[in-house]
Amino acid sequence: MPQYAVFLADPQACQIHPVRAMDPAHAVDIVRAQHPDAYRLAVIAAEHQEGVNKMELLDDWCSARS
């Protein structure tokens, strides 16, 4: 199964969860089941994560939330 990074925001913090899933929607379903209070989710496929600092990306993503 493909690997994804699911970014999530809940009332306490922003987090990254690595997930193996069939597709991006399945990755969201997995993380939402674990974090039902998450109000914002984003999925990045593993092939788009190479050479990227995920913590910096998470920080930018959290800062952009409204």
PDB file of N, CA, C, O and CB in Angstrom:
ATOM      1  N   MET A   1       0.836  -1.186   0.000  1.00  0.00           N
ATOM      2  CA  MET A   1       0.000   0.000   0.000  1.00  0.00           C
ATOM      3  C   MET A   1       0.879   1.246   0.000  1.00  0.00           C
ATOM      4  O   MET A   1       1.949   1.256   0.609  1.00  0.00           O
ATOM      5  CB  MET A   1      -0.950   0.000   1.214  1.00  0.00           C
ATOM      6  N   PRO A   2       0.435   2.277  -0.672  1.00  0.00           N
ATOM      7  CA  PRO A   2       1.192   3.531  -0.710  1.00  0.00           C
ATOM      8  C   PRO A   2       1.274   4.200   0.667  1.00  0.00           C
ATOM      9  O   PRO A   2       0.425   3.988   1.533  1.00  0.00           O
ATOM     10  CB  PRO A   2       0.555   4.491  -1.712  1.00  0.00           C
ATOM     11  N   GLN A   3       2.305   4.999   0.838  1.00  0.00           N
ATOM     12  CA  GLN A   3       2.526   5.743   2.078  1.00  0.00           C
ATOM     13  C   GLN A   3       2.088   7.193   1.880  1.00  0.00           C
ATOM     14  O   GLN A   3       2.335   7.786   0.831  1.00  0.00           O
ATOM     15  CB  GLN A   3       4.021   5.672   2.512  1.00  0.00           C
ATOM     16  N   TYR A   4       1.445   7.749   2.885  1.00  0.00           N
ATOM     17  CA  TYR A   4       0.995   9.143   2.868  1.00  0.00           C
ATOM     18  C   TYR A   4       1.374   9.810   4.177  1.00  0.00           C
ATOM     19  O   TYR A   4       1.553   9.142   5.195  1.00  0.00           O
ATOM     20  CB  TYR A   4      -0.536   9.234   2.634  1.00  0.00           C
ATOM     21  N   ALA A   5       1.495  11.123   4.150  1.00  0.00           N
ATOM     22  CA  ALA A   5       1.600  11.926   5.365  1.00  0.00           C
ATOM     23  C   ALA A   5       0.279  12.684   5.458  1.00  0.00           C
ATOM     24  O   ALA A   5      -0.084  13.438   4.555  1.00  0.00           O
ATOM     25  CB  ALA A   5       2.867  12.915   5.339  1.00  0.00           C
ATOM     26  N   VAL A   6      -0.425  12.476   6.550  1.00  0.00           N
ATOM     27  CA  VAL A   6      -1.688  13.187   6.757  1.00  0.00           C
ATOM     28  C   VAL A   6      -1.434  14.276   7.795  1.00  0.00           C
ATOM     29  O   VAL A   6      -1.056  13.996   8.932  1.00  0.00           O
ATOM     30  CB  VAL A   6      -2.840  12.208   7.222  1.00  0.00           C
ATOM     31  N   PHE A   7      -1.647  15.507   7.385  1.00  0.00           N
ATOM     32  CA  PHE A   7      -1.541  16.644   8.288  1.00  0.00           C
ATOM     33  C   PHE A   7      -2.931  16.849   8.888  1.00  0.00           C
ATOM     34  O   PHE A   7      -3.938  16.806   8.180  1.00  0.00           O
ATOM     35  CB  PHE A   7      -1.018  17.948   7.542  1.00  0.00           C
ATOM     36  N   LEU A   8      -2.972  17.072  10.201  1.00  0.00           N
ATOM     37  CA  LEU A   8      -4.270  17.314  10.812  1.00  0.00           C
ATOM     38  C   LEU A   8      -4.175  18.428  11.828  1.00  0.00           C
ATOM     39  O   LEU A   8      -3.140  18.626  12.465  1.00  0.00           O
ATOM     40  CB  LEU A   8      -4.806  16.046  11.468  1.00  0.00           C
ATOM     41  N   ALA A   9      -5.254  19.144  11.967  1.00  0.00           N
ATOM     42  CA  ALA A   9      -5.389  20.172  12.989  1.00  0.00           C
ATOM     43  C   ALA A   9      -6.589  19.784  13.839  1.00  0.00           C
ATOM     44  O   ALA A   9      -7.669  19.491  13.325  1.00  0.00           O
ATOM     45  CB  ALA A   9      -5.557  21.614  12.361  1.00  0.00           C
ATOM     46  N   ASP A  10      -6.376  19.787  15.155  1.00  0.00           N
ATOM     47  CA  ASP A  10      -7.475  19.560  16.080  1.00  0.00           C
ATOM     48  C   ASP A  10      -7.443  20.711  17.081  1.00  0.00           C
ATOM     49  O   ASP A  10      -6.578  21.579  16.969  1.00  0.00           O
ATOM     50  CB  ASP A  10      -7.364  18.151  16.797  1.00  0.00           C
ATOM     51  N   PRO A  11      -8.344  20.750  18.044  1.00  0.00           N
ATOM     52  CA  PRO A  11      -8.364  21.893  18.966  1.00  0.00           C
ATOM     53  C   PRO A  11      -7.070  22.099  19.760  1.00  0.00           C
ATOM     54  O   PRO A  11      -6.813  23.206  20.232  1.00  0.00           O
ATOM     55  CB  PRO A  11      -9.494  21.727  19.925  1.00  0.00           C
ATOM     56  N   GLN A  12      -6.251  21.054  19.916  1.00  0.00           N
ATOM     57  CA  GLN A  12      -5.034  21.184  20.704  1.00  0.00           C
ATOM     58  C   GLN A  12      -3.799  21.551  19.881  1.00  0.00           C
ATOM     59  O   GLN A  12      -2.979  22.346  20.340  1.00  0.00           O
ATOM     60  CB  GLN A  12      -4.780  19.909  21.429  1.00  0.00           C
ATOM     61  N   ALA A  13      -3.647  20.998  18.692  1.00  0.00           N
ATOM     62  CA  ALA A  13      -2.398  21.192  17.950  1.00  0.00           C
ATOM     63  C   ALA A  13      -2.527  20.738  16.505  1.00  0.00           C
ATOM     64  O   ALA A  13      -3.567  20.238  16.077  1.00  0.00           O
ATOM     65  CB  ALA A  13      -1.259  20.439  18.626  1.00  0.00           C
ATOM     66  N   CYS A  14      -1.437  20.930  15.764  1.00  0.00           N
ATOM     67  CA  CYS A  14      -1.295  20.377  14.417  1.00  0.00           C
ATOM     68  C   CYS A  14      -0.323  19.204  14.517  1.00  0.00           C
ATOM     69  O   CYS A  14       0.621  19.238  15.306  1.00  0.00           O
ATOM     70  CB  CYS A  14      -0.787  21.468  13.381  1.00  0.00           C
ATOM     71  N   GLN A  15      -0.559  18.163  13.708  1.00  0.00           N
ATOM     72  CA  GLN A  15       0.255  16.957  13.766  1.00  0.00           C
ATOM     73  C   GLN A  15       0.427  16.372  12.371  1.00  0.00           C
ATOM     74  O   GLN A  15      -0.310  16.706  11.443  1.00  0.00           O
ATOM     75  CB  GLN A  15      -0.376  15.921  14.709  1.00  0.00           C
ATOM     76  N   ILE A  16       1.407  15.502  12.245  1.00  0.00           N
ATOM     77  CA  ILE A  16       1.601  14.719  11.025  1.00  0.00           C
ATOM     78  C   ILE A  16       1.484  13.257  11.403  1.00  0.00           C
ATOM     79  O   ILE A  16       2.078  12.810  12.384  1.00  0.00           O
ATOM     80  CB  ILE A  16       2.986  15.023  10.346  1.00  0.00           C
ATOM     81  N   HIS A  17       0.711  12.509  10.617  1.00  0.00           N
ATOM     82  CA  HIS A  17       0.581  11.068  10.827  1.00  0.00           C
ATOM     83  C   HIS A  17       0.976  10.346   9.546  1.00  0.00           C
ATOM     84  O   HIS A  17       0.349  10.550   8.507  1.00  0.00           O
ATOM     85  CB  HIS A  17      -0.871  10.687  11.254  1.00  0.00           C
ATOM     86  N   PRO A  18       2.010   9.501   9.603  1.00  0.00           N
ATOM     87  CA  PRO A  18       2.327   8.663   8.451  1.00  0.00           C
ATOM     88  C   PRO A  18       1.312   7.532   8.379  1.00  0.00           C
ATOM     89  O   PRO A  18       1.014   6.895   9.389  1.00  0.00           O
ATOM     90  CB  PRO A  18       3.780   8.103   8.540  1.00  0.00           C
ATOM     91  N   VAL A  19       0.781   7.282   7.191  1.00  0.00           N
ATOM     92  CA  VAL A  19      -0.283   6.291   7.021  1.00  0.00           C
ATOM     93  C   VAL A  19      -0.041   5.491   5.744  1.00  0.00           C
ATOM     94  O   VAL A  19       0.335   6.051   4.714  1.00  0.00           O
ATOM     95  CB  VAL A  19      -1.677   6.975   6.980  1.00  0.00           C
ATOM     96  N   ARG A  20      -0.257   4.200   5.818  1.00  0.00           N
ATOM     97  CA  ARG A  20      -0.297   3.349   4.623  1.00  0.00           C
ATOM     98  C   ARG A  20      -1.769   3.162   4.297  1.00  0.00           C
ATOM     99  O   ARG A  20      -2.544   2.704   5.137  1.00  0.00           O
ATOM    100  CB  ARG A  20       0.445   1.949   4.845  1.00  0.00           C
ATOM    101  N   ALA A  21      -2.154   3.518   3.075  1.00  0.00           N
ATOM    102  CA  ALA A  21      -3.557   3.468   2.687  1.00  0.00           C
ATOM    103  C   ALA A  21      -3.669   3.197   1.192  1.00  0.00           C
ATOM    104  O   ALA A  21      -2.699   3.333   0.447  1.00  0.00           O
ATOM    105  CB  ALA A  21      -4.277   4.782   3.057  1.00  0.00           C
ATOM    106  N   MET A  22      -4.872   2.812   0.769  1.00  0.00           N
ATOM    107  CA  MET A  22      -5.106   2.515  -0.645  1.00  0.00           C
ATOM    108  C   MET A  22      -5.056   3.760  -1.515  1.00  0.00           C
ATOM    109  O   MET A  22      -4.603   3.709  -2.658  1.00  0.00           O
ATOM    110  CB  MET A  22      -6.444   1.832  -0.817  1.00  0.00           C
ATOM    111  N   ASP A  23      -5.527   4.889  -0.967  1.00  0.00           N
ATOM    112  CA  ASP A  23      -5.562   6.149  -1.699  1.00  0.00           C
ATOM    113  C   ASP A  23      -5.687   7.288  -0.683  1.00  0.00           C
ATOM    114  O   ASP A  23      -5.843   7.024   0.509  1.00  0.00           O
ATOM    115  CB  ASP A  23      -6.747   6.174  -2.733  1.00  0.00           C
ATOM    116  N   PRO A  24      -5.622   8.545  -1.125  1.00  0.00           N
ATOM    117  CA  PRO A  24      -5.704   9.661  -0.176  1.00  0.00           C
ATOM    118  C   PRO A  24      -6.982   9.673   0.658  1.00  0.00           C
ATOM    119  O   PRO A  24      -6.935   9.987   1.847  1.00  0.00           O
ATOM    120  CB  PRO A  24      -5.594  10.955  -0.918  1.00  0.00           C
ATOM    121  N   ALA A  25      -8.118   9.337   0.058  1.00  0.00           N
ATOM    122  CA  ALA A  25      -9.371   9.327   0.814  1.00  0.00           C
ATOM    123  C   ALA A  25      -9.327   8.279   1.926  1.00  0.00           C
ATOM    124  O   ALA A  25      -9.815   8.517   3.030  1.00  0.00           O
ATOM    125  CB  ALA A  25     -10.563   9.055  -0.122  1.00  0.00           C
ATOM    126  N   HIS A  26      -8.744   7.132   1.630  1.00  0.00           N
ATOM    127  CA  HIS A  26      -8.595   6.086   2.642  1.00  0.00           C
ATOM    128  C   HIS A  26      -7.673   6.561   3.765  1.00  0.00           C
ATOM    129  O   HIS A  26      -7.932   6.273   4.934  1.00  0.00           O
ATOM    130  CB  HIS A  26      -8.043   4.789   2.006  1.00  0.00           C
ATOM    131  N   ALA A  27      -6.601   7.286   3.430  1.00  0.00           N
ATOM    132  CA  ALA A  27      -5.701   7.840   4.449  1.00  0.00           C
ATOM    133  C   ALA A  27      -6.451   8.794   5.372  1.00  0.00           C
ATOM    134  O   ALA A  27      -6.260   8.763   6.588  1.00  0.00           O
ATOM    135  CB  ALA A  27      -4.515   8.568   3.785  1.00  0.00           C
ATOM    136  N   VAL A  28      -7.299   9.637   4.801  1.00  0.00           N
ATOM    137  CA  VAL A  28      -8.109  10.557   5.604  1.00  0.00           C
ATOM    138  C   VAL A  28      -9.050   9.774   6.511  1.00  0.00           C
ATOM    139  O   VAL A  28      -9.193  10.109   7.687  1.00  0.00           O
ATOM    140  CB  VAL A  28      -8.913  11.516   4.694  1.00  0.00           C
ATOM    141  N   ASP A  29      -9.688   8.746   5.987  1.00  0.00           N
ATOM    142  CA  ASP A  29     -10.604   7.932   6.796  1.00  0.00           C
ATOM    143  C   ASP A  29      -9.889   7.305   7.987  1.00  0.00           C
ATOM    144  O   ASP A  29     -10.431   7.275   9.092  1.00  0.00           O
ATOM    145  CB  ASP A  29     -11.242   6.836   5.936  1.00  0.00           C
ATOM    146  N   ILE A  30      -8.681   6.806   7.770  1.00  0.00           N
ATOM    147  CA  ILE A  30      -7.907   6.184   8.850  1.00  0.00           C
ATOM    148  C   ILE A  30      -7.607   7.196   9.950  1.00  0.00           C
ATOM    149  O   ILE A  30      -7.821   6.919  11.130  1.00  0.00           O
ATOM    150  CB  ILE A  30      -6.595   5.591   8.303  1.00  0.00           C
ATOM    151  N   VAL A  31      -7.115   8.361   9.564  1.00  0.00           N
ATOM    152  CA  VAL A  31      -6.750   9.370  10.558  1.00  0.00           C
ATOM    153  C   VAL A  31      -7.985   9.951  11.230  1.00  0.00           C
ATOM    154  O   VAL A  31      -7.970  10.210  12.434  1.00  0.00           O
ATOM    155  CB  VAL A  31      -5.935  10.487   9.909  1.00  0.00           C
ATOM    156  N   ARG A  32      -9.049  10.157  10.472  1.00  0.00           N
ATOM    157  CA  ARG A  32     -10.279  10.697  11.076  1.00  0.00           C
ATOM    158  C   ARG A  32     -10.847   9.728  12.111  1.00  0.00           C
ATOM    159  O   ARG A  32     -11.399  10.166  13.120  1.00  0.00           O
ATOM    160  CB  ARG A  32     -11.336  10.987   9.986  1.00  0.00           C
ATOM    161  N   ALA A  33     -10.724   8.426  11.880  1.00  0.00           N
ATOM    162  CA  ALA A  33     -11.194   7.435  12.855  1.00  0.00           C
ATOM    163  C   ALA A  33     -10.396   7.527  14.154  1.00  0.00           C
ATOM    164  O   ALA A  33     -10.936   7.302  15.237  1.00  0.00           O
ATOM    165  CB  ALA A  33     -11.090   6.014  12.270  1.00  0.00           C
ATOM    166  N   GLN A  34      -9.109   7.857  14.040  1.00  0.00           N
ATOM    167  CA  GLN A  34      -8.254   7.986  15.214  1.00  0.00           C
ATOM    168  C   GLN A  34      -8.391   9.343  15.893  1.00  0.00           C
ATOM    169  O   GLN A  34      -8.146   9.471  17.093  1.00  0.00           O
ATOM    170  CB  GLN A  34      -6.816   7.758  14.827  1.00  0.00           C
ATOM    171  N   HIS A  35      -8.785  10.359  15.122  1.00  0.00           N
ATOM    172  CA  HIS A  35      -8.878  11.739  15.620  1.00  0.00           C
ATOM    173  C   HIS A  35     -10.199  12.357  15.156  1.00  0.00           C
ATOM    174  O   HIS A  35     -10.201  13.209  14.267  1.00  0.00           O
ATOM    175  CB  HIS A  35      -7.662  12.598  15.125  1.00  0.00           C
ATOM    176  N   PRO A  36     -11.317  11.939  15.744  1.00  0.00           N
ATOM    177  CA  PRO A  36     -12.620  12.441  15.281  1.00  0.00           C
ATOM    178  C   PRO A  36     -12.823  13.943  15.491  1.00  0.00           C
ATOM    179  O   PRO A  36     -13.702  14.539  14.869  1.00  0.00           O
ATOM    180  CB  PRO A  36     -13.716  11.701  15.985  1.00  0.00           C
ATOM    181  N   ASP A  37     -12.018  14.556  16.361  1.00  0.00           N
ATOM    182  CA  ASP A  37     -12.155  15.995  16.601  1.00  0.00           C
ATOM    183  C   ASP A  37     -11.317  16.840  15.640  1.00  0.00           C
ATOM    184  O   ASP A  37     -11.314  18.067  15.743  1.00  0.00           O
ATOM    185  CB  ASP A  37     -11.762  16.315  18.027  1.00  0.00           C
ATOM    186  N   ALA A  38     -10.607  16.199  14.707  1.00  0.00           N
ATOM    187  CA  ALA A  38      -9.829  16.947  13.719  1.00  0.00           C
ATOM    188  C   ALA A  38     -10.771  17.741  12.822  1.00  0.00           C
ATOM    189  O   ALA A  38     -11.764  17.208  12.326  1.00  0.00           O
ATOM    190  CB  ALA A  38      -8.945  15.993  12.872  1.00  0.00           C
ATOM    191  N   TYR A  39     -10.459  18.996  12.621  1.00  0.00           N
ATOM    192  CA  TYR A  39     -11.331  19.841  11.797  1.00  0.00           C
ATOM    193  C   TYR A  39     -10.680  20.233  10.473  1.00  0.00           C
ATOM    194  O   TYR A  39     -11.311  20.864   9.625  1.00  0.00           O
ATOM    195  CB  TYR A  39     -11.716  21.094  12.565  1.00  0.00           C
ATOM    196  N   ARG A  40      -9.420  19.857  10.304  1.00  0.00           N
ATOM    197  CA  ARG A  40      -8.727  20.180   9.050  1.00  0.00           C
ATOM    198  C   ARG A  40      -7.721  19.078   8.766  1.00  0.00           C
ATOM    199  O   ARG A  40      -6.919  18.720   9.628  1.00  0.00           O
ATOM    200  CB  ARG A  40      -8.019  21.580   9.126  1.00  0.00           C
ATOM    201  N   LEU A  41      -7.765  18.546   7.563  1.00  0.00           N
ATOM    202  CA  LEU A  41      -6.862  17.470   7.155  1.00  0.00           C
ATOM    203  C   LEU A  41      -6.301  17.753   5.771  1.00  0.00           C
ATOM    204  O   LEU A  41      -6.970  18.344   4.924  1.00  0.00           O
ATOM    205  CB  LEU A  41      -7.586  16.111   7.171  1.00  0.00           C
ATOM    206  N   ALA A  42      -5.061  17.322   5.553  1.00  0.00           N
ATOM    207  CA  ALA A  42      -4.439  17.403   4.234  1.00  0.00           C
ATOM    208  C   ALA A  42      -3.580  16.157   4.060  1.00  0.00           C
ATOM    209  O   ALA A  42      -2.994  15.665   5.025  1.00  0.00           O
ATOM    210  CB  ALA A  42      -3.585  18.720   4.070  1.00  0.00           C
ATOM    211  N   VAL A  43      -3.505  15.644   2.831  1.00  0.00           N
ATOM    212  CA  VAL A  43      -2.765  14.418   2.547  1.00  0.00           C
ATOM    213  C   VAL A  43      -1.677  14.709   1.513  1.00  0.00           C
ATOM    214  O   VAL A  43      -1.915  15.379   0.508  1.00  0.00           O
ATOM    215  CB  VAL A  43      -3.720  13.298   2.042  1.00  0.00           C
ATOM    216  N   ILE A  44      -0.467  14.184   1.787  1.00  0.00           N
ATOM    217  CA  ILE A  44       0.643  14.307   0.842  1.00  0.00           C
ATOM    218  C   ILE A  44       1.175  12.910   0.577  1.00  0.00           C
ATOM    219  O   ILE A  44       1.543  12.196   1.510  1.00  0.00           O
ATOM    220  CB  ILE A  44       1.774  15.255   1.391  1.00  0.00           C
ATOM    221  N   ALA A  45       1.217  12.518  -0.678  1.00  0.00           N
ATOM    222  CA  ALA A  45       1.744  11.205  -1.058  1.00  0.00           C
ATOM    223  C   ALA A  45       3.253  11.172  -0.844  1.00  0.00           C
ATOM    224  O   ALA A  45       3.927  12.199  -0.933  1.00  0.00           O
ATOM    225  CB  ALA A  45       1.398  10.877  -2.534  1.00  0.00           C
ATOM    226  N   ALA A  46       3.776   9.977  -0.559  1.00  0.00           N
ATOM    227  CA  ALA A  46       5.198   9.807  -0.257  1.00  0.00           C
ATOM    228  C   ALA A  46       6.095  10.349  -1.371  1.00  0.00           C
ATOM    229  O   ALA A  46       7.141  10.934  -1.087  1.00  0.00           O
ATOM    230  CB  ALA A  46       5.507   8.336  -0.021  1.00  0.00           C
ATOM    231  N   GLU A  47       5.706  10.165  -2.616  1.00  0.00           N
ATOM    232  CA  GLU A  47       6.570  10.627  -3.710  1.00  0.00           C
ATOM    233  C   GLU A  47       6.712  12.147  -3.744  1.00  0.00           C
ATOM    234  O   GLU A  47       7.629  12.663  -4.383  1.00  0.00           O
ATOM    235  CB  GLU A  47       6.026  10.140  -5.040  1.00  0.00           C
ATOM    236  N   HIS A  48       5.825  12.866  -3.073  1.00  0.00           N
ATOM    237  CA  HIS A  48       5.908  14.325  -3.019  1.00  0.00           C
ATOM    238  C   HIS A  48       6.593  14.816  -1.746  1.00  0.00           C
ATOM    239  O   HIS A  48       6.703  16.021  -1.523  1.00  0.00           O
ATOM    240  CB  HIS A  48       4.517  14.929  -3.117  1.00  0.00           C
ATOM    241  N   GLN A  49       7.057  13.875  -0.904  1.00  0.00           N
ATOM    242  CA  GLN A  49       7.694  14.235   0.360  1.00  0.00           C
ATOM    243  C   GLN A  49       9.212  14.203   0.294  1.00  0.00           C
ATOM    244  O   GLN A  49       9.881  14.680   1.210  1.00  0.00           O
ATOM    245  CB  GLN A  49       7.225  13.314   1.443  1.00  0.00           C
ATOM    246  N   GLU A  50       9.763  13.647  -0.779  1.00  0.00           N
ATOM    247  CA  GLU A  50      11.214  13.514  -0.889  1.00  0.00           C
ATOM    248  C   GLU A  50      11.898  14.880  -0.892  1.00  0.00           C
ATOM    249  O   GLU A  50      11.541  15.765  -1.670  1.00  0.00           O
ATOM    250  CB  GLU A  50      11.579  12.742  -2.159  1.00  0.00           C
ATOM    251  N   GLY A  51      12.873  15.036  -0.022  1.00  0.00           N
ATOM    252  CA  GLY A  51      13.628  16.277   0.047  1.00  0.00           C
ATOM    253  C   GLY A  51      12.895  17.420   0.718  1.00  0.00           C
ATOM    254  O   GLY A  51      13.375  18.553   0.702  1.00  0.00           O
ATOM    255  N   VAL A  52      11.749  17.149   1.305  1.00  0.00           N
ATOM    256  CA  VAL A  52      10.943  18.184   1.945  1.00  0.00           C
ATOM    257  C   VAL A  52      11.053  18.048   3.457  1.00  0.00           C
ATOM    258  O   VAL A  52      10.957  16.943   3.990  1.00  0.00           O
ATOM    259  CB  VAL A  52       9.463  18.095   1.493  1.00  0.00           C
ATOM    260  N   ASN A  53      11.250  19.149   4.142  1.00  0.00           N
ATOM    261  CA  ASN A  53      11.240  19.141   5.599  1.00  0.00           C
ATOM    262  C   ASN A  53       9.780  19.177   6.041  1.00  0.00           C
ATOM    263  O   ASN A  53       9.136  20.224   5.980  1.00  0.00           O
ATOM    264  CB  ASN A  53      12.057  20.356   6.195  1.00  0.00           C
ATOM    265  N   LYS A  54       9.265  18.048   6.478  1.00  0.00           N
ATOM    266  CA  LYS A  54       7.847  17.953   6.817  1.00  0.00           C
ATOM    267  C   LYS A  54       7.469  18.835   8.006  1.00  0.00           C
ATOM    268  O   LYS A  54       6.341  19.322   8.078  1.00  0.00           O
ATOM    269  CB  LYS A  54       7.487  16.514   7.116  1.00  0.00           C
ATOM    270  N   MET A  55       8.394  19.042   8.930  1.00  0.00           N
ATOM    271  CA  MET A  55       8.082  19.895  10.076  1.00  0.00           C
ATOM    272  C   MET A  55       7.920  21.355   9.654  1.00  0.00           C
ATOM    273  O   MET A  55       7.050  22.058  10.168  1.00  0.00           O
ATOM    274  CB  MET A  55       9.178  19.776  11.141  1.00  0.00           C
ATOM    275  N   GLU A  56       8.754  21.811   8.721  1.00  0.00           N
ATOM    276  CA  GLU A  56       8.590  23.176   8.205  1.00  0.00           C
ATOM    277  C   GLU A  56       7.291  23.297   7.429  1.00  0.00           C
ATOM    278  O   GLU A  56       6.581  24.297   7.533  1.00  0.00           O
ATOM    279  CB  GLU A  56       9.779  23.569   7.309  1.00  0.00           C
ATOM    280  N   LEU A  57       6.988  22.265   6.649  1.00  0.00           N
ATOM    281  CA  LEU A  57       5.735  22.271   5.890  1.00  0.00           C
ATOM    282  C   LEU A  57       4.533  22.287   6.832  1.00  0.00           C
ATOM    283  O   LEU A  57       3.565  23.010   6.595  1.00  0.00           O
ATOM    284  CB  LEU A  57       5.663  21.047   4.957  1.00  0.00           C
ATOM    285  N   LEU A  58       4.595  21.488   7.901  1.00  0.00           N
ATOM    286  CA  LEU A  58       3.524  21.474   8.889  1.00  0.00           C
ATOM    287  C   LEU A  58       3.373  22.845   9.537  1.00  0.00           C
ATOM    288  O   LEU A  58       2.256  23.326   9.729  1.00  0.00           O
ATOM    289  CB  LEU A  58       3.792  20.407   9.956  1.00  0.00           C
ATOM    290  N   ASP A  59       4.488  23.468   9.872  1.00  0.00           N
ATOM    291  CA  ASP A  59       4.438  24.796  10.481  1.00  0.00           C
ATOM    292  C   ASP A  59       3.776  25.803   9.542  1.00  0.00           C
ATOM    293  O   ASP A  59       2.938  26.594   9.974  1.00  0.00           O
ATOM    294  CB  ASP A  59       5.851  25.268  10.851  1.00  0.00           C
ATOM    295  N   ASP A  60       4.148  25.777   8.266  1.00  0.00           N
ATOM    296  CA  ASP A  60       3.526  26.678   7.279  1.00  0.00           C
ATOM    297  C   ASP A  60       2.036  26.377   7.145  1.00  0.00           C
ATOM    298  O   ASP A  60       1.215  27.292   7.075  1.00  0.00           O
ATOM    299  CB  ASP A  60       4.221  26.543   5.900  1.00  0.00           C
ATOM    300  N   TRP A  61       1.693  25.090   7.111  1.00  0.00           N
ATOM    301  CA  TRP A  61       0.303  24.678   6.950  1.00  0.00           C
ATOM    302  C   TRP A  61      -0.525  25.134   8.142  1.00  0.00           C
ATOM    303  O   TRP A  61      -1.638  25.631   7.971  1.00  0.00           O
ATOM    304  CB  TRP A  61       0.205  23.154   6.783  1.00  0.00           C
ATOM    305  N   CYS A  62       0.014  24.969   9.356  1.00  0.00           N
ATOM    306  CA  CYS A  62      -0.699  25.401  10.569  1.00  0.00           C
ATOM    307  C   CYS A  62      -0.876  26.918  10.600  1.00  0.00           C
ATOM    308  O   CYS A  62      -1.922  27.426  11.004  1.00  0.00           O
ATOM    309  CB  CYS A  62       0.055  24.939  11.828  1.00  0.00           C
ATOM    310  N   SER A  63       0.156  27.623  10.169  1.00  0.00           N
ATOM    311  CA  SER A  63       0.087  29.084  10.174  1.00  0.00           C
ATOM    312  C   SER A  63      -0.949  29.609   9.187  1.00  0.00           C
ATOM    313  O   SER A  63      -1.514  30.683   9.393  1.00  0.00           O
ATOM    314  CB  SER A  63       1.451  29.671   9.849  1.00  0.00           C
ATOM    315  N   ALA A  64      -1.198  28.868   8.132  1.00  0.00           N
ATOM    316  CA  ALA A  64      -2.139  29.299   7.092  1.00  0.00           C
ATOM    317  C   ALA A  64      -3.582  28.983   7.444  1.00  0.00           C
ATOM    318  O   ALA A  64      -4.492  29.452   6.761  1.00  0.00           O
ATOM    319  CB  ALA A  64      -1.789  28.649   5.775  1.00  0.00           C
ATOM    320  N   ARG A  65      -3.819  28.196   8.495  1.00  0.00           N
ATOM    321  CA  ARG A  65      -5.207  27.808   8.792  1.00  0.00           C
ATOM    322  C   ARG A  65      -6.023  29.005   9.227  1.00  0.00           C
ATOM    323  O   ARG A  65      -5.510  29.971   9.793  1.00  0.00           O
ATOM    324  CB  ARG A  65      -5.249  26.730   9.880  1.00  0.00           C
ATOM    325  N   SER A  66      -7.306  28.910   8.944  1.00  0.00           N
ATOM    326  CA  SER A  66      -8.177  30.040   9.307  1.00  0.00           C
ATOM    327  C   SER A  66      -9.211  29.609  10.302  1.00  0.00           C
ATOM    328  O   SER A  66     -10.034  30.420  10.727  1.00  0.00           O
ATOM    329  CB  SER A  66      -8.858  30.629   8.077  1.00  0.00           C
TER     330      SER A  66
END
